[in-house]
Amino acid sequence: MYRLKIHIRPHWEISFDQASALDTAVLLSLLLAVEETGSIAHAAKTVKLSYRYAWGLLREAENLFNAPLLNKGRGKGTQLTPLAQKLVWADRRISARLSPTLESLASELESELGKMSSQALRVLRIDASHGFAVAALLEQLNEAGMPVELRYRNSTDAVAALSRKECDLAGFHVPIGRFQSAAMAWYTRWLDPAAHCLIHLATRDQGLFTAPGNPLNIHDLSDLKRASLRFVNRQIGSGTRMLLELMLNEAKVTTADINGFNSAEFTHSAVAAYIASGMADVGFGIRTAAQRFGLEFIPLLRERYFFAVPVTSVTQPMMQQLINVLQTPVYHDKVNELTGYDAGDTGMILSLSEAFG
């Protein structure tokens, strides 16, 4: 059956004083292509622009900034200047910070508009902490034609929404090992062992992000006390921030000792982009984000990501369809392709006591 799909993309413009605004979308595509090909001619062809138009766009941007965007070095091809690199990284940061919110909004709009259709479908409502395995699952569910409303929110808000019956699945993550009990003590404020069970999504690595090559010799959490280090954190209520606070308490590092602890980014990718753009020195998150932004990763622990669901809903047709997708080799392969993820138990259904003892 036909289902409405909505896509929302971040978009930004630049202007000085009363000058006309420069639309960055085409410019950034061109700069990225230059970075990849080392040639304006090849870049223009890649983004389907005429060579003349590409040069005109570059000149317009350089006039606006009163600074060059490209360097032509002998034998090195055409390279981006520091200004152009900063523009590229600004776009990556904007995308990393806003894309999950926009994806959630698009999903909600799809659901609301779908309700107006004469053939309105029952929608599976997922509230989940943002993660790469969740994004991969959404792609698989869309391919399978399942109507899904996905809202990215922190782990605490997700399980609280499930307890209020505002969603059908709540995605949250729990560390393996000595911090597991403290984390589950928090989540069982909303999860009832008699009323809820768990679907295992994936296991993944958490650790510190640093610049490539780790030039500041950061090795563990005690290094975060250095006043010269700029730290970038996740938002209050996120499972990653809660885990970090548990680890800091064990390491006897107070949050007041950390320069930047009160900063807040919504996703692992946003933390990675912040460091990759040179605006911070270190952050905490999952290995996949570090790899995608070319950062050094220092592993500290493993964690499991679960969907909490009502026990009574497991046998319902839509939930069974989702479980079937989770258990397919195709989805397992997609999870295993994510750096730092493991699909060994993906799709397994567990009671809370089976999962945590």
Protein Blocks (a to p, Z undefined) as FASTA:
>chain_A
ZZddddddddddddehjbccddfklmmmmmmmmmmnopaklmmmmnopafklmmmmmmmm
mmmnopafbdcdehkapaddfklmmmmmmmmmmmmmmmmmmmmmmmmmmmmmmmmpmkbc
cdddddddddfklmmmmmmmmmnopacddddddfklmmmmmmnopafbdcddddehjklm
mmmmmmmmmmcfklpccddfbdcdddddddehilnopabfmlmmpmkbccddddehiakl
mmmmmmmmmnopafklpghklgccfbfklmmmmmmnopafbdcddfklmmmnopacddfb
dcdddddddfklmmpmklmmmmmmmmpmklmmmmmmpghiacklgoiacdfklmnZZ
